[in-house]
Amino acid sequence: MIRLRSALAAIRADRKGTMVIETAIVAPVLILLSIGAFEASRMVARQSELQSAAAEASSIVLAAMPTTDTQINTIEDIIEASSGLPDADVTLTKVFRCGTDADYVPTADSCADATTRTNYIRILMRDTITPQWSHLGIGGPVHYNVERTVQVS
């Protein structure tokens, strides 16, 4: 019994290797937190980029006042180039508002009974980011849908 007590006391007094054990416990947690912070900042940065691209697109639409489909397609190409999004993820469409209605309608013919019709261009940008933690089975892809509606007349 005395031998056991002295052996336990010697083990308790020996501090060799404690730093390795503490590092082995703490390092994975710190690595996961670092990856999470990096991915979260990447997602916020992409949202900010898309919002800036939408603001730029609104400015272009206001400056050009597009009326034809060719003009709208040209502006769409400019937005795709500046945002780095593919053609399928940037959409510019004409929408209309009849009189004082709050809702938008897809065609000008829908405003037959209204005394006034206001023309708009709707800008829609979509993007998806897949964070690294989703490869570990935590969460999934993050989808962005940034929409602006700009009055052109």
C-alpha positions in Angstrom: 0.0 0.0 0.0 2.9 2.4 0.8 4.4 1.6 -2.5 1.2 2.4 -4.3 0.9 5.7 -2.5 4.4 6.7 -3.3 4.0 5.7 -6.9 0.8 7.8 -7.2 2.5 10.8 -5.5 5.5 10.5 -7.9 3.1 10.5 -10.9 1.2 13.5 -9.5 4.4 15.4 -9.0 5.8 14.6 -12.5 4.8 17.5 -14.8 6.5 16.2 -18.0 4.1 15.9 -20.9 1.3 18.0 -19.5 1.7 20.6 -22.1 1.4 18.0 -24.9 -1.8 16.7 -23.3 -3.3 20.2 -22.9 -2.4 21.0 -26.5 -3.9 17.8 -27.8 -7.2 18.7 -26.1 -7.3 22.5 -26.9 -5.8 22.5 -30.5 -8.7 20.8 -32.3 -11.2 23.2 -30.7 -9.1 26.2 -31.7 -8.7 24.9 -35.3 -12.4 24.4 -35.6 -13.2 27.8 -34.3 -10.6 29.4 -36.7 -12.2 27.5 -39.7 -15.6 28.6 -38.6 -14.6 32.3 -38.3 -13.0 32.2 -41.7 -16.0 30.7 -43.4 -18.4 33.0 -41.6 -16.3 36.0 -42.8 -16.3 34.6 -46.3 -20.1 34.4 -46.4 -20.5 37.9 -45.1 -18.0 39.2 -47.7 -19.9 37.5 -50.5 -23.2 39.0 -49.3 -21.5 42.4 -49.3 -20.1 41.8 -52.8 -23.5 40.9 -54.1 -25.1 43.9 -52.5 -22.5 46.2 -54.0 -23.1 44.6 -57.4 -26.8 45.2 -57.0 -26.2 48.8 -56.2 -24.0 49.1 -59.2 -26.6 47.5 -61.4 -29.2 49.9 -60.1 -27.0 52.8 -61.0 -26.4 51.4 -64.5 -30.2 50.9 -65.0 -30.9 54.4 -63.9 -28.2 55.9 -66.1 -29.2 53.8 -69.2 -33.0 53.8 -68.8 -33.3 50.6 -70.9 -36.4 50.1 -72.9 -35.5 47.3 -75.3 -34.6 43.7 -74.6 -31.2 44.3 -76.3 -30.4 47.1 -73.8 -31.5 45.0 -70.9 -29.4 42.1 -72.1 -26.4 44.4 -72.4 -26.8 45.6 -68.8 -27.2 42.0 -67.7 -23.9 41.1 -69.3 -22.2 44.1 -67.6 -23.6 42.9 -64.2 -22.4 39.3 -64.8 -18.9 40.5 -65.7 -18.6 42.8 -62.6 -20.1 40.2 -60.1 -18.4 37.1 -61.5 -21.8 35.4 -61.7 -22.8 33.1 -64.6 -25.5 34.0 -67.0 -28.1 31.8 -65.3 -27.6 33.6 -62.0 -28.3 37.1 -63.1 -31.8 38.1 -64.3 -33.2 41.4 -65.4 -36.9 41.6 -66.1 -39.4 44.2 -66.9 -42.2 44.6 -64.4 -45.0 47.1 -64.1 -47.1 48.8 -61.4 -50.7 49.7 -62.3 -52.0 53.0 -60.8 -51.5 53.0 -57.1 -51.4 49.2 -56.7 -48.6 47.9 -54.5 -48.1 44.7 -56.5 -46.0 44.4 -59.6 -47.4 42.7 -62.7 -45.3 41.0 -65.4 -46.9 42.6 -68.5 -48.0 46.1 -69.5 -51.3 44.6 -70.7 -52.3 43.9 -67.2 -52.7 47.6 -66.6 -55.6 48.1 -69.1 -57.9 49.6 -66.4 -55.3 51.7 -64.7 -54.9 55.4 -65.4 -51.2 55.3 -65.0 -48.6 52.6 -65.5 -45.1 52.7 -64.0 -42.2 50.7 -65.6 -39.6 49.0 -63.5 -36.6 46.7 -64.0 -36.2 43.9 -61.5 -32.6 42.8 -60.9 -32.1 39.4 -59.4 -28.8 37.8 -58.5 -28.3 34.3 -57.1 -25.3 32.7 -55.7 -24.4 29.7 -53.5 -21.4 29.1 -51.2 -20.7 25.7 -49.6 -18.8 26.2 -46.3 -16.1 23.8 -45.3 -18.0 22.7 -42.3 -20.7 21.3 -44.5 -18.2 18.7 -45.7 -18.1 17.5 -42.1 -21.9 17.0 -42.1 -22.6 20.3 -40.3 -25.1 22.5 -42.1 -25.3 22.9 -45.9 -24.8 25.3 -48.7 -25.7 29.0 -48.2 -27.9 30.4 -50.9 -28.0 34.1 -51.7 -30.9 35.9 -53.5 -30.3 39.6 -53.9 -33.1 41.5 -55.5 -33.5 45.2 -56.5 -36.4 46.9 -58.3 -35.6 50.1 -60.1 -38.2 52.5 -61.5 -37.3 53.5 -65.1 -40.4 55.6 -65.9 
